[in-house]
Amino acid sequence: MEQSSSSKYVIIGAGIHGLSTAYHLALQLKATGKGSGEDILVVDKTAIGGGASGIACGVVRNNYFQPAMRELMAHSVGVWESDPKAYSYHPVGYMQISAECMHADVATIYEQQQAIDYESTFIEGTDDCRKYMLGIFDDWQAQGITSVLHEKRGGYANNTASLYGLAGKAEAEGVRIATGVEVLGFEYGNNSGAVTGVVTNRGTIACDAVVVGAGPWVLKFWDMLDLPKAISIKGPDGVMHDDVPMWKFWCLEEGTLGVDPEMHKTNDGSMPPVIHVDTDAPLYSDVDGSLITDKLWGLYYKPDFNFGGIQGGASPYKVDEDPDKVAIDPYGPDSPDFIVGDDFIHMWCSMLAHCQKRFEGKISVYKHKEKSGGLGCFTPDNFPVFDTFRENVYVIADSNHGYKMIGVGKLVAQELVGEKSKLLEPFRFGRFAKGELHPVSHSPFPWS
């Protein structure tokens, strides 16, 4: 990139949102006669997939209690399915396996999946659930399960391969991708709040529009744009709550068990669906038998040849530190990212053993230096914001729902050329003041 340059569209972030937006915007510009991919520049301070998208677990699912999220994810699954080879997508399905406290919520998810023709099977009752799971894994032994929602679509993608696949498709349309370019600030017009230039460590880029697709770094750009640190939210009771922090952080812990991924095949020798278990059955240590927790807990896991083992994670925990400190570089050397602690390893390996006998006694082969997890930047209601600010800056704030939502870039591209998206309407910034918040489930995961 030259010291002084220009581009009609500058997209910040070469992760799933930035690259998907760039590729689909190039297609939209060509289809509408409003330009081409050469009008688009993607910048990233490190590399393609250098942030959260590059270490994501890669799960693709539609398991949401919130109707708007379900419809948005059905759209995204369709995008994954449109080019599974380029996106390194594995359509193995997804299973939500739950305790009784979540039974009603999951039943609602199933009913509404049927309403949008999203193929899934729902099993209820302890005995029928156990029989169904033993039909898939003959060593299934999880306790406290009263419902199983088996999504036949969905699965997972190999994160790095999918991002390079997206980048290749974008570059084939003429999109430019500049790495090692760090955004330092913005320039504004004299008579309006619109951004006229993106200031970087390699010069200022004059532009007509900006897209921020920076994942957990969204607060950094939110502050650069001088957007509110605290907002007013109308609660379900109609009462307005003032000075609510706009952003909060959860630490997401993920890891890899260093076993042959083939060991997780199903009874018929197939690769299994992604497994997600939420249960309130007591969790005991697979090391010494001690009680780890008797509260609701959850995990997810899958075999993954990219990570080289069984990869997944557990329910996150809130970060109490000052967001202004952790948000500057949530994947930096001083943040609780990438390498998880011994407590997580002990807990997650015990969770795996609780679910399937084949994982008993395997904690010794956990891959201690595998990079995964990190900080997630969440909105007040834990769901995304997709909206325009400062007249010409489109902010994709995914609230940690990021990697699976490859279809968001396609919808944002449509909006950038003037076509409003019905699927994105429930995620506007104005919903907080209007009290149009998304419903809350009983899941231990804040993004479900």
C-alpha positions, 0 to 999 in steps of 0.5 A: 500500500502506498503512503497516500492512497484511496479506495471507495470502500475500506474494510477493516479486518481480514477475518470472516466478516471483513473477507465475506463482506469484501467478496460479496460486495465485489459481486454486488457492485458488479451486478448493480453496475456500481463498481467492481472489486477494485473499489474495495480495500481490506486492511488488517494489522497482522494477516489474513485470519490473524485474529479471532477467526483464525483460531475459532473452533469453527462450529456452524450451527442454528441452535439459537433460542432467539428467532432473529438469530435462527433466521440469520444463521439459516441464511449463513448455513446456506452460504457455507453450503454454497461452496463447501470446498472453498470454505473447507466446510464439513456438513456433519450436523450439530447436536444440542444435548440438554438437561431438563432445565433447558427442555422447554427452550430447546423444544421451542428452538425445534418448533421454530426450526421446523417453521423455517424448514431447517431440518432437525430431529427432536428426542425427549425423555431420559430413556429415549435420549440415551437410546438415541445417543447410544445408537450413534456412540456405543460408549455414550454415558452423559447423565442428566439428559432429557432432550436431544436436538439433532440438526442435520445441517450445520457442522464445522469448517477449518478456520484458516483454510476457509479464510484463505478460500474467502480471500481467494474468491475476493481477490479473484473479483479484484479486491485488494488485501493489505496486511501489516496495516494498522488503523490508527484513527479516522479523518472527518469532513469539515461539515459533517461527521462522515469519515473521509480518510482512514489513518494507518501506520502506512499512510492515510487512505481516502475513502467514501465508506468504511466497514469495521469488521474487527471482531473482539477489537470492536471497542477500539474502533468504537472509541476511535469513532467517538461513539458512546461508552454507555447507553440507555436501555429500555427493559422488558418492564418498560423502565429505562436504564441509563449509563449501561456500559456498551461493551463487556468481556467474557473469556472463552476457553477452548482446547485440543485433546491430542488424540487421533481424530478418527477415534471419535467416529460414530458406530457406523464409522462416519465422522460425527456431528458437532456435540454440545452438551449442557447438563446439571449432573454433578461433574466429577474429576477424571483424575481423582474423582473429586467434585468439580461442580454441581451447577449447570455446565456445558461443553462442545467438541468435535474431531478436527484434523486442522487442530490435530485432535478433539477440539472444543471448549466450555462455557465462558466466564466474565472478565472483571478487568477494565474493558478499556485495558483489555480491549486495546489488544484482546489477543495480546501478550498480557491478556488471558488468551490462547493458552488456557490454564490447568483448571480449564484443562482438568474441567474440560477433559473431565467433561469429555470423560463424563460424556463418552468412555473413550475419553477417560484417562486422556488428560495426559495427551492434552495439547498444552500449547495449542492456541485457541479461545480468547476474549469475546467482546459482547453488547449489553444483550449479548447479541450483534449490532449491525448498523451505520454510524457517522453517516458512512461507517458500517460497524459489524459488532458480532458479539462473539457470534462471529465465525459461523456467521459467514452470511452476514458479509453478504447481507452487509454488502447488499446494504452497502449498495442500498438494499436493506436487509430484513434479517439484519433489522433486529440487530440495529443499535436503536433496539436498546433504547426501544427495548427491542431486546432479544429473549434470554435462554437458560443456557450457560452460554451467553451467546445461545 
